[in-house]
């Protein structure tokens, strides 16, 4: 991508220096899940010792929740100078991508578009939607209108999911900004009300969430369409990087990687084919009206 001469966004809350040590308080959902495990430990001195050790480890930057597949991992060991330099390069790059989304969507949507804040952190931090932890991956919180991103996710994208490249990283942020647009449109609130009527979980809720995610993919493609016209930023292979990333994090691909059978009723983001198709739809047209997934 050609982004060397572009500006960085000013709407960046860089918490990397102050996170990664402790995870803050776990969310209420997490505490409720853990309560049946914690309650018996409160009845003995040995149990209290265990609880004390877990709390101390959590505050020191180790995440015991990761042992049972919850929460996010924090940085292990000191960060090298080379890693710091690479991390700073990523910060500059992703801040430029954020600025490009601000420019594109302000021009496209007019005064109705308000710029979100991007929070950069390491390991864990707090958000308006509860604890933000690295294993959760990037996400948008409609409560505080912020995108949360641990830059270490891009290592996972490249190494674990075999989806390297700067435009793959740009796609990830553009997708989350797509959720911000959905928030401004009232789509996220509409979806949340529907899920509450259905009990919050289940096949219908999953299917509706898939439509939300595919629309965000389409919005990411539309951003790329307009950004290419405005900034002439694309290099050969960039779109392929985005399509590869979209495919790599499709629900069916992730289920297969986890050794599970493909269960469409368990999808929450869409299949690899769907994610690629909707990104392409946005990129070819640049028209948000064609991103109607039937929400």
C-alpha positions in Angstrom: 0.0 0.0 0.0 1.1 3.5 -0.8 0.4 5.4 2.5 3.8 7.1 3.1 2.6 10.6 2.4 -0.8 10.3 4.2 -1.7 11.8 7.5 -2.3 10.0 10.8 -5.6 10.3 12.5 -5.7 12.3 15.7 -8.5 10.1 17.1 -6.1 7.5 18.5 -6.1 6.5 22.2 -2.7 4.8 22.6 -2.7 2.8 25.8 0.1 0.4 24.9 2.4 1.8 27.5 -0.1 1.4 30.3 -1.6 -2.0 29.4 -0.4 -5.5 29.2 0.4 -5.7 33.0 -3.0 -6.2 34.4 -6.3 -6.9 32.8 -8.5 -4.7 34.9 -11.6 -6.1 36.3 -13.2 -9.0 34.4 -16.6 -8.3 32.8 -19.8 -9.1 34.7 -20.5 -11.9 32.2 -17.1 -13.5 33.0 -17.6 -13.1 36.7 -21.0 -14.8 36.5 -19.4 -17.7 34.5 -16.7 -18.1 37.1 -18.8 -17.9 40.2 -19.7 -21.6 40.4 -16.0 -22.4 40.3 -15.1 -19.7 42.9 -17.9 -20.3 45.4 -16.6 -23.7 46.7 -13.1 -22.2 47.1 -14.4 -19.6 49.6 -15.2 -22.3 52.1 -11.6 -23.3 52.9 -8.3 -21.6 53.7 -6.7 -23.5 50.9 -9.3 -22.2 48.5 -8.7 -18.7 49.6 -5.0 -19.1 49.0 -5.8 -20.3 45.4 -8.0 -17.3 44.8 -5.4 -14.9 46.2 -2.8 -16.4 43.9 -5.0 -16.1 40.9 -5.8 -12.5 41.7 -2.1 -11.7 42.2 -1.2 -13.3 38.9 -3.9 -11.4 37.1 -2.7 -8.1 38.5 0.9 -8.9 37.5 0.0 -9.5 33.9 -0.7 -13.2 33.7 -4.2 -14.2 32.6 -5.4 -17.3 34.4 -8.6 -17.2 32.4 -6.7 -18.2 29.3 -6.2 -21.6 30.9 -9.9 -22.3 30.5 -10.1 -20.7 27.1 -11.4 -17.3 28.2 -10.0 -13.8 28.2 -6.9 -12.6 26.6 -3.2 -13.3 26.9 -0.8 -10.7 28.0 2.7 -10.1 26.8 5.1 -12.8 28.0 8.6 -11.5 28.8 10.2 -8.2 27.9 9.6 -6.6 24.5 12.8 -6.3 22.4 13.9 -3.1 20.7 13.2 -4.6 17.3 9.6 -5.5 18.4 9.1 -1.9 19.7 10.2 -0.5 16.3 7.9 -2.8 14.4 5.0 -2.1 16.8 5.5 1.7 16.2 5.5 1.2 12.5 2.2 -0.6 12.8 0.8 2.1 15.0 1.7 4.8 12.4 0.3 2.7 9.5 -3.0 1.8 11.1 -3.5 5.4 12.3 -3.1 6.5 8.6 -5.7 3.9 7.6 -8.1 5.3 10.3 -7.5 8.8 8.9 -8.4 7.5 5.4 -11.7 6.1 6.7 -12.5 9.4 8.3 -11.9 11.2 5.1 -13.8 8.8 2.9 -16.8 8.4 5.2 -17.1 12.1 6.0 -17.1 12.9 2.2 -19.6 10.0 1.5 -22.0 10.3 4.4 -21.6 14.1 5.2 -22.2 15.7 8.6 -24.0 12.6 9.8 -20.7 10.8 10.1 -19.0 11.2 13.5 -15.4 9.9 13.8 -14.8 7.0 16.2 -11.7 6.7 18.4 -9.3 3.8 17.9 -7.9 2.4 21.2 -4.5 0.7 20.8 -3.6 -1.6 23.8 -1.5 -4.5 24.8 -2.9 -7.6 26.6 -6.0 -6.1 28.2 -7.7 -2.8 28.9 -11.2 -1.6 29.8 -13.9 -0.6 27.4 -17.5 0.7 27.5 -18.5 -2.9 26.6 -16.5 -4.6 29.4 -13.0 -5.9 29.5 -11.0 -5.7 26.2 -8.6 -8.6 25.9 -6.2 -9.6 23.1 -7.8 -13.1 22.5 -11.1 -11.4 21.7 -9.6 -9.9 18.6 -10.4 -6.4 17.3 -13.9 -5.2 18.1 -16.2 -2.1 18.0 -18.0 -1.0 21.1 -21.2 1.0 20.4 -21.4 2.2 24.0 -18.3 4.4 23.8 -18.0 4.6 20.0 -14.5 3.1 20.0 -12.6 0.5 18.1 -10.3 -1.7 20.3 -7.2 -3.2 18.7 -4.3 -5.1 20.1 -1.6 -4.7 17.4 -0.4 -8.2 18.3 -3.5 -9.4 16.5 -1.7 -8.8 13.2 0.9 -11.3 14.1 -1.8 -13.9 14.7 -3.5 -12.9 11.4 -0.2 -13.5 9.6 1.2 -16.5 11.5 -1.9 -18.5 12.7 -4.3 -17.7 9.8 -1.7 -17.3 7.1 -3.0 -13.9 6.1 -0.1 -11.4 6.1 0.2 -8.1 4.4 -0.5 -4.4 5.1 -3.8 -4.4 3.2 -5.0 -7.4 5.3 -4.5 -5.2 8.3 -6.3 -2.3 6.7 -9.2 -4.6 5.9 -9.5 -5.5 9.6 -9.8 -1.9 10.7 -12.1 -1.0 7.8 -14.4 -3.8 8.9 -14.6 -2.5 12.4 -15.3 1.0 11.1 -18.1 -0.6 9.2 -19.7 -1.5 12.5 -19.4 2.1 13.5 -21.4 3.1 10.4 -24.0 0.5 11.4 -24.1 2.0 14.8 -24.8 5.5 13.4 -27.5 4.0 11.1 -29.2 2.4 14.0 -28.6 -1.1 12.7 -26.7 -2.4 15.8 -29.4 -1.2 18.1 -32.1 -2.9 16.0 -30.1 -6.1 16.0 -29.6 -6.0 19.8 -33.3 -5.5 20.4 -34.1 -8.5 18.2 -31.6 -10.7 20.0 -33.1 -9.7 23.3 -36.5 -10.8 22.2 -35.0 -14.1 21.2 -33.2 -14.7 24.4 -29.8 -13.4 23.2 -28.5 -16.7 21.8 -29.5 -19.4 19.4 -29.7 -20.1 15.7 -31.8 -17.0 14.8 -29.4 -14.7 16.7 -26.4 -16.2 15.1 -27.9 -15.9 11.6 -28.7 -12.2 12.3 -25.2 -11.6 13.5 -23.8 -13.1 10.3 -25.8 -10.5 8.3 -24.3 -7.8 10.5 -20.7 -9.0 9.9 -21.2 -9.5 6.2 -22.5 -6.0 5.8 -19.4 -4.7 7.7 -17.3 -6.6 5.2 -19.2 -5.0 2.3 -18.6 -1.5 3.9 -14.9 -2.3 4.2 -14.9 -3.1 0.5 -16.7 0.2 -0.3 -14.1 2.1 1.7 -11.3 0.4 -0.4 -13.2 1.4 -3.6 -13.3 5.1 -2.6 -9.9 5.2 -1.0 -8.3 3.9 -4.1 -9.9 6.6 -6.1 -8.9 9.3 -3.7 -5.4 8.1 -2.6 -4.3 5.8 -5.4 -3.0 3.6 -2.5 -3.3 0.1 -3.9 -0.4 -2.0 -5.1 -0.5 -5.3 -7.0 -1.7 -8.0 -4.6 -3.3 -5.8 -2.1 -6.9 -6.8 -2.8 -5.8 -10.4 -2.8 -4.4 -9.8 0.7 -7.8 -8.6 1.9 -9.7 -11.4 0.2 -7.2 -13.9 1.8 -7.8 -12.4 5.2 -11.6 -12.5 4.8 -11.4 -16.1 3.7 -9.0 -17.1 6.5 -11.3 -15.9 9.3 -14.5 -17.3 7.8 -16.4 -19.4 10.4 -16.2 -22.6 8.4 -12.4 -22.2 8.0 -12.0 -21.5 11.7 -14.2 -24.5 12.7 -12.1 -26.8 10.5 -8.9 -25.4 12.0 -10.3 -26.2 15.4 -10.9 -29.8 14.4 -14.6 -29.4 14.4 -17.2 -30.2 11.7 -18.6 -27.3 9.8 -21.8 -26.2 11.5 -23.5 -23.3 9.7 -26.0 -22.8 12.5 -23.0 -21.9 14.7 -21.7 -19.2 12.3 -21.5 -15.7 13.7 -19.4 -14.0 11.0 -20.2 -15.9 7.8 -18.4 -18.5 5.7 -15.1 -17.8 3.9 -17.0 -17.6 0.6 -19.6 -15.2 2.0 -17.0 -12.9 3.5 -15.0 -12.7 0.3 -18.2 -12.2 -1.8 -19.5 -9.3 0.3 -16.1 -7.6 0.4 -15.9 -7.8 -3.4 -19.5 -6.5 -3.7 -18.5 -3.3 -1.8 -15.2 -2.9 -3.5 -16.6 -3.2 -7.1 -19.5 -0.8 -6.5 -18.5 1.5 -3.7 -22.2 1.8 -3.0 -23.4 1.3 0.5 -26.9 0.7 -0.7 -25.7 -2.5 -2.3 -24.5 -3.8 1.0 -28.0 -4.7 2.2 -27.7 -8.2 3.7 -31.3 -8.3 4.8 -30.9 -7.2 8.4 
